[in-house]
Amino acid sequence: MREAEFSELVKDIREQVRYLKELGVDAISVDLPEEVFSVKTPRPSDRDLDQIVKAPNYSGSTEPERTIAFPKLIRSDSAPKRPGSRLSALPSLKRRNVANPEVTLHRLESVGSARDVEMKTTSATIETSSRALPIMDETTDTITSIREEIGECKRCPLHALGRKQIVHTTGNFNADLMFIGEAPGADEDEQGFPFVGRAGQLLTKIIESIGLKREEVCIGNINRCRPPGNRKPEPVETAACRPFILREIAVVKPRVVVVLGATAAHNLLQVKTPITKLRGEFHDYFGVKVMPTFHPAYLLRDPHKKREVWEDMKKVRELLNS
Ligand code: URA
């Protein structure tokens, strides 16, 4: 390997390590495969840390058998932050175009109630090796028609409990990947967009960690109005609002939905299993793969859980790449 190539490789690894550190991965237990440095082996084309993380001795634990020290590679807190990771520019995922909802979501007619569409989604099935799973019907909804139907919503008590505005789903309505959280917080209520506060900034990093940009995915919540004091939405509140996000899933038809936290997971999958048991495996929602993982707000309280989210997101990336 020529010197220039080697230094380029080191630069890449440095950036990838920095990125993982931002996600809270403090140590990497791994023996670097010899081939990475072999002259015969072509440079890895996918420059994320898969090569390292998947290496035979990777323990997946934060207590490594052997931690490789990268004294020069790890950014000190005082070092200037670079504007963004090149990881997000890598063509690691097949992408669909970012749709402009104002242009593409032009049908304004509203068809049926939220409940109707929930019922409609049960009508078809696909055969899998072990069981038949119901899949979603085509919907005549559009994002615009759903928003119009929501209107100045007063369907649940939250409208009278201090909400400033309704926070609608945002992003790419043609996305392969959709994120669903619980309900807006103070920042979202103020700005009118989901996940724009501290948890939202962490969500952006999580999205970028799998090589996507935030604007390439679709982001919404089970509840569109802020519960006072950021309490969990009550069942009567989720029941009133949830049908609209379900209808949006039928419009977007993502390949994967990542549900963030227990409230989102329970409301989408209609189970009560703890999030610690649900996360890490794909579940099915009418033919859409659902990956439950920890809520970014929880990660802010317990950064050690970022490792699990990283593991979940790698599975999401693999599925999207397949
Ligand atoms: N938490 C959520 O669940 N949703 C948001 O939009 C923001 C924080």
Residues whose N, C-alpha, C, O or C-beta is under 5 A from the ligand:
A	BS01	URA	G181 E182 A183 P184 G185 E188 P194 F195 A199 N221
